[in-house]
Amino acid sequence: MQLFQLEHIGKRRLAMLREILQARYPEIDRQALAVECEILSDWSDGYHHDAMYAFLRAATQLRQSAIPDITLQIGDRAQLTDSGLLGYAVLTAPTIEHAAKLTSHALNSSQYLLRTKQSIGGDLVRTVFSVVHDAHPYREALLEMSVLAVWRCIQAILPTGRAAVPSHVTFTYPAPSCADMYRELFGCPVLFNQAHNVLAYPDAWSQQAIPSGNSEMIRICSAELKQLLGEDYRGHGIAARVKRALVEHPNICRFSLTGTAQQLGLTTRSLRRSLAEADCSFRQICLQVRMEMATQYLTATNMPLKAIAYQLGYQHSNNFYRAYQAYYARSPSEVRAAMRRPVAG
């Protein structure tokens, strides 16, 4: 599974569209819309397993008739938790720049319908968005939703949160009827009929550390991760408690005995003794958690191997490669290649 796969995002967007229609627009015949746009009756997918395209067909139709700002409403609701494990990686990245690179790489190496490119100049970071050829009929709906969604996710990892505003935003299409809402939601100048689709913000933000106060979002993302990691992360034993702490509070624990003991309300001596009594060590637990998390990153995201190593606290990627090879008797590259290899039918 890849976190930015078309169907993964499409199903979430369909569910969000259904919720908005039910709550705000009861006069719209959802069943008729579903039939016309080839959406299953429960709004969970498209008839041909093309949830994202089904969503875009419905959103584009609504934009052109009853709800001009529908994709802005959906973009405004975007959260990092929508992206599961990748959202967890972004929330626990060391800097804004590192998080932006993770997200951009995930978009560009997946089946999602947007591509991004970043450039730095004049003290600004410019993220340029483009739409793949197959999605061109829906480009306006896709761009206005996605650019705003990306901005909402950037705000989630900035120390100032929603108080932050971009330097400017530009779009290549003509100003829509809800242009004033663009400016209200972004909080900055928004220009239309421009050469590129651009979200620009100060380069000074790039090296800022991501605040550790996003505990609720990390908790939501880590719940999915713990589910993937299995039974060892449940229970009341000291080993399970340490494992949960490392996953749920990575910015505090940082795979260090001192930070983890602090999070658990113990002294380092007490934690070390308790682990010894349970016939394990902090070093062994850290290695297990790192290796199991690495496997999830390798198989469930498009994160580069160097980014995974850095995410798990390895200052040198070669140390990560050697540790993974020694632990599993397979290299990280072999594990990723095996996941992508077609299954013989």
C-alpha positions as CSV (number, residue, x, y, z in Angstrom):
1,M,0.0,0.0,0.0
2,Q,1.2,3.5,-0.8
3,L,-0.2,6.4,1.3
4,F,-0.8,8.8,-1.6
5,Q,-2.4,6.1,-3.8
6,L,-5.3,7.4,-5.9
7,E,-7.9,5.2,-4.2
8,H,-6.7,6.0,-0.6
9,I,-7.2,9.7,-1.0
10,G,-10.2,9.4,-3.3
11,K,-12.2,7.4,-0.7
12,R,-11.4,9.9,2.0
13,R,-12.5,12.7,-0.2
14,L,-15.7,10.9,-1.2
15,A,-16.6,10.4,2.5
16,M,-15.9,14.0,3.3
17,L,-18.1,15.2,0.4
18,R,-20.9,13.0,1.5
19,E,-20.7,14.4,5.1
20,I,-20.8,18.0,3.8
21,L,-23.8,17.3,1.6
22,Q,-25.7,15.6,4.4
23,A,-24.9,18.3,6.9
24,R,-25.2,21.5,4.8
25,Y,-27.1,20.7,1.6
26,P,-30.0,18.3,2.3
27,E,-31.8,19.6,-0.8
28,I,-29.3,18.0,-3.1
29,D,-30.3,14.5,-4.3
30,R,-27.2,12.6,-3.3
31,Q,-28.5,9.4,-4.9
32,A,-29.0,11.0,-8.2
33,L,-25.5,12.6,-8.0
34,A,-24.0,9.2,-7.2
35,V,-25.6,7.6,-10.2
36,E,-24.6,10.3,-12.5
37,C,-21.0,10.4,-11.3
38,E,-20.6,6.6,-11.0
39,I,-20.3,6.5,-7.2
40,L,-21.4,3.4,-5.3
41,S,-24.6,3.8,-3.3
42,D,-22.7,4.0,0.0
43,W,-20.3,6.7,-1.4
44,S,-17.3,4.5,-0.6
45,D,-15.9,4.1,-4.1
46,G,-16.5,4.5,-7.8
47,Y,-18.2,1.7,-9.9
48,H,-14.9,1.0,-11.6
49,H,-12.7,1.4,-8.5
50,D,-11.8,4.9,-9.4
51,A,-12.8,6.7,-6.2
52,M,-10.7,9.8,-6.9
53,Y,-12.1,10.3,-10.4
54,A,-15.7,9.7,-9.0
55,F,-15.1,12.4,-6.4
56,L,-13.7,14.8,-9.0
57,R,-16.7,14.3,-11.3
58,A,-19.1,15.0,-8.5
59,A,-17.1,17.9,-7.1
60,T,-16.8,19.5,-10.6
61,Q,-20.5,19.2,-11.3
62,L,-21.4,20.7,-7.9
63,R,-18.9,23.6,-8.5
64,Q,-20.5,24.4,-11.8
65,S,-24.0,24.5,-10.4
66,A,-25.2,24.3,-6.7
67,I,-22.0,24.7,-4.7
68,P,-19.2,26.8,-6.4
69,D,-16.9,26.5,-3.3
70,I,-17.4,22.8,-2.6
71,T,-13.7,21.8,-3.2
72,L,-12.5,24.8,-1.1
73,Q,-14.7,23.5,1.7
74,I,-13.1,20.1,1.4
75,G,-9.6,21.5,1.1
76,D,-10.2,23.5,4.2
77,R,-11.0,20.3,6.2
78,A,-7.8,18.6,5.2
79,Q,-5.6,17.2,8.1
80,L,-2.3,15.4,8.2
81,T,-4.1,12.5,9.9
82,D,-5.8,11.9,6.5
83,S,-2.4,10.5,5.3
84,G,-1.9,7.9,8.0
85,L,1.7,6.8,8.3
86,L,3.0,9.5,6.1
87,G,1.2,12.0,8.3
88,Y,2.9,10.5,11.3
89,A,6.3,10.9,9.5
90,V,5.6,14.5,8.7
91,L,4.4,15.3,12.3
92,T,7.6,13.7,13.7
93,A,10.0,15.1,11.2
94,P,12.7,17.4,12.6
95,T,12.1,20.5,10.5
96,I,9.6,22.0,8.2
97,E,12.0,21.6,5.2
98,H,12.3,17.9,6.0
99,A,8.6,17.4,6.2
100,A,8.0,19.3,2.9
101,K,10.5,17.1,1.1
102,L,8.8,13.9,2.5
103,T,5.4,15.1,1.2
104,S,6.7,16.3,-2.2
105,H,8.5,13.0,-2.8
106,A,5.4,11.0,-1.8
107,L,3.2,13.0,-4.3
108,N,5.7,12.8,-7.1
109,S,6.4,9.0,-6.8
110,S,2.8,7.9,-6.4
111,Q,-0.4,7.6,-8.5
112,Y,-1.8,10.8,-7.2
113,L,-3.0,13.3,-9.8
114,L,-0.7,16.3,-8.8
115,R,3.0,16.8,-9.2
116,T,4.9,19.4,-7.2
117,K,8.3,21.1,-7.5
118,Q,9.9,23.3,-5.0
119,S,12.2,26.3,-5.7
120,I,13.9,28.8,-3.4
121,G,14.6,32.4,-4.4
122,G,14.1,35.9,-3.0
123,D,13.7,34.5,0.5
124,L,10.7,32.5,-0.5
125,V,10.0,28.8,-0.9
126,R,7.7,28.3,-4.0
127,T,5.8,25.0,-4.4
128,V,4.7,24.7,-8.0
129,F,1.7,22.4,-8.6
130,S,0.8,20.8,-11.9
131,V,-1.9,18.3,-12.9
132,V,-1.2,15.1,-14.7
133,H,-2.7,14.8,-18.2
134,D,-5.6,12.4,-17.3
135,A,-6.9,14.8,-14.6
136,H,-6.9,17.9,-16.8
137,P,-10.7,18.0,-17.2
138,Y,-10.9,18.4,-13.5
139,R,-7.9,20.6,-13.0
140,E,-9.6,23.6,-11.3
141,A,-11.4,21.4,-8.7
142,L,-8.3,19.4,-8.1
143,L,-6.0,22.4,-7.8
144,E,-8.1,24.5,-5.5
145,M,-8.8,21.6,-3.2
146,S,-5.2,20.3,-3.1
147,V,-3.3,23.6,-2.8
148,L,-5.5,24.6,0.1
149,A,-5.2,21.1,1.7
150,V,-1.4,21.3,1.4
151,W,-1.5,24.7,3.1
152,R,-3.7,23.5,5.9
153,C,-1.2,20.6,6.5
154,I,1.8,23.1,6.5
155,Q,-0.1,25.2,9.1
156,A,-0.4,22.1,11.2
157,I,3.3,21.8,11.6
158,L,4.2,25.5,11.9
159,P,4.7,26.9,15.4
160,T,2.1,29.6,14.8
161,G,-0.4,27.2,13.4
162,R,-3.5,28.8,11.7
163,A,-2.1,32.2,12.3
164,A,0.5,31.7,9.6
165,V,-0.3,33.0,6.1
166,P,1.5,32.3,2.8
167,S,3.3,35.1,1.0
168,H,1.1,34.6,-2.1
169,V,-0.8,32.0,-4.0
170,T,-1.3,31.9,-7.8
171,F,-3.5,29.8,-10.1
172,T,-3.4,29.4,-13.9
173,Y,-7.2,29.4,-14.4
174,P,-9.6,32.4,-14.4
175,A,-11.0,33.8,-11.2
176,P,-14.0,31.7,-10.1
177,S,-17.2,33.2,-8.7
178,C,-15.9,32.4,-5.2
179,A,-12.5,34.1,-5.6
180,D,-13.1,36.2,-2.4
181,M,-13.3,32.9,-0.4
182,Y,-9.8,31.9,-1.7
183,R,-8.4,35.1,-0.2
184,E,-10.3,34.6,3.0
185,L,-9.1,31.0,3.4
186,F,-5.5,31.5,2.4
187,G,-5.3,34.9,4.2
188,C,-3.0,36.4,1.5
189,P,-3.1,37.8,-2.0
190,V,-4.5,35.1,-4.5
191,L,-4.0,35.8,-8.2
192,F,-5.6,34.1,-11.2
193,N,-4.7,33.7,-14.9
194,Q,-1.0,33.4,-13.9
195,A,1.7,31.3,-15.5
196,H,1.9,28.7,-12.7
197,N,0.0,27.3,-9.8
198,V,2.2,28.4,-6.8
199,L,2.0,28.4,-3.1
200,A,4.8,30.6,-1.7
201,Y,5.9,31.1,1.9
202,P,9.0,32.5,3.7
203,D,12.1,30.4,3.4
204,A,12.9,31.4,7.0
205,W,10.2,28.8,8.1
206,S,12.1,25.9,6.5
207,Q,14.6,25.3,9.3
208,Q,12.1,25.7,12.1
209,A,11.6,22.7,14.3
210,I,8.1,21.1,14.1
211,P,6.5,21.8,17.5
212,S,5.8,18.8,19.7
213,G,2.4,20.1,20.7
214,N,0.5,18.2,18.0
215,S,-0.1,15.4,20.5
216,E,-3.6,14.7,19.4
217,M,-2.7,14.3,15.7
218,I,0.3,12.2,16.6
219,R,-2.0,10.0,18.7
220,I,-4.4,9.5,15.8
221,C,-1.6,8.7,13.4
222,S,0.3,6.5,15.8
223,A,-2.9,4.4,16.5
224,E,-2.8,3.2,12.9
225,L,0.9,2.6,13.2
226,K,0.5,0.6,16.4
227,Q,-2.2,-1.5,14.8
228,L,0.2,-2.4,12.0
229,L,3.0,-3.1,14.5
230,G,0.9,-5.7,16.4
231,E,0.4,-7.1,19.9
232,D,3.8,-6.2,21.3
233,Y,2.6,-2.6,21.6
234,R,-0.4,-3.5,23.8
235,G,-0.6,-4.4,27.5
236,H,0.7,-3.1,30.8
237,G,4.2,-4.6,30.9
238,I,7.1,-2.3,31.0
239,A,8.4,-3.4,27.5
240,A,5.0,-2.6,25.9
241,R,4.8,0.8,27.7
242,V,8.3,1.7,26.4
243,K,7.3,0.7,22.9
244,R,4.1,2.8,23.0
245,A,6.0,5.8,24.4
246,L,8.6,5.6,21.6
247,V,5.8,5.6,19.0
248,E,3.3,8.0,20.6
249,H,5.8,10.6,21.9
250,P,8.7,10.5,19.4
251,N,9.6,14.1,19.9
252,I,10.1,13.6,23.6
253,C,11.6,10.1,23.7
254,R,13.8,10.3,20.6
255,F,15.0,6.8,21.2
256,S,16.9,8.0,24.3
257,L,16.7,6.4,27.8
258,T,16.5,9.8,29.5
259,G,13.6,11.1,27.3
260,T,11.7,7.9,27.5
261,A,12.0,7.7,31.3
262,Q,10.8,11.2,31.5
263,Q,7.8,10.5,29.4
264,L,6.9,7.4,31.6
265,G,7.4,9.4,34.8
266,L,10.4,7.2,35.9
267,T,14.0,7.8,36.7
268,T,16.5,6.4,34.2
269,R,17.8,4.0,36.9
270,S,14.2,2.8,37.6
271,L,13.4,2.3,34.0
272,R,16.7,0.4,33.4
273,R,16.0,-1.8,36.4
274,S,12.4,-2.6,35.4
275,L,13.5,-3.6,31.9
276,A,16.2,-5.8,33.3
277,E,13.6,-7.5,35.5
278,A,11.5,-8.1,32.4
279,D,14.6,-9.7,30.8
280,C,15.1,-7.0,28.1
281,S,17.1,-3.8,27.7
282,F,16.2,-0.4,26.4
283,R,18.7,-0.8,23.5
284,Q,17.0,-4.0,22.4
285,I,13.6,-2.4,22.5
286,C,14.7,0.7,20.5
287,L,16.2,-1.6,17.9
288,Q,13.1,-3.6,17.6
289,V,10.8,-0.5,17.3
290,R,13.1,1.1,14.8
291,M,13.3,-2.0,12.6
292,E,9.5,-2.6,12.7
293,M,8.8,1.1,12.0
294,A,11.3,1.0,9.1
295,T,9.5,-2.0,7.6
296,Q,6.2,-0.1,7.7
297,Y,7.8,3.0,6.1
298,L,9.4,0.8,3.4
299,T,6.2,-1.1,2.5
300,A,3.5,1.5,3.2
301,T,5.0,4.8,1.9
302,N,7.2,6.1,-0.9
303,M,9.7,7.7,1.6
304,P,13.3,7.5,0.3
305,L,15.6,5.2,2.2
306,K,17.8,8.1,3.4
307,A,14.7,9.9,4.7
308,I,13.6,6.7,6.6
309,A,17.0,6.4,8.2
310,Y,16.9,10.0,9.3
311,Q,13.4,9.7,10.5
312,L,14.4,6.9,12.8
313,G,17.3,8.8,14.4
314,Y,20.2,7.5,12.3
315,Q,22.6,10.3,11.5
316,H,24.2,8.2,8.8
317,S,22.1,6.1,6.5
318,N,24.7,3.4,6.2
319,N,24.3,2.7,9.9
320,F,20.6,2.1,9.2
321,Y,21.2,-0.1,6.2
322,R,23.6,-2.3,8.3
323,A,21.3,-2.5,11.2
324,Y,18.3,-3.5,9.1
325,Q,20.4,-6.1,7.2
326,A,21.6,-7.6,10.4
327,Y,18.1,-7.7,12.0
328,Y,16.2,-9.2,9.1
329,A,18.9,-10.7,6.9
330,R,17.5,-8.6,4.1
331,S,18.4,-5.1,3.0
332,P,15.9,-2.3,3.0
333,S,16.1,-2.2,-0.8
334,E,15.3,-5.9,-1.1
335,V,12.2,-5.5,1.2
336,R,10.9,-2.5,-0.9
337,A,11.6,-4.3,-4.2
338,A,9.7,-7.4,-3.0
339,M,6.6,-5.3,-2.1
340,R,6.6,-3.7,-5.5
341,R,7.1,-6.9,-7.5
342,P,4.0,-8.1,-9.3
343,V,2.4,-11.3,-7.9
344,A,2.4,-14.1,-10.4
345,G,-1.1,-15.0,-11.4
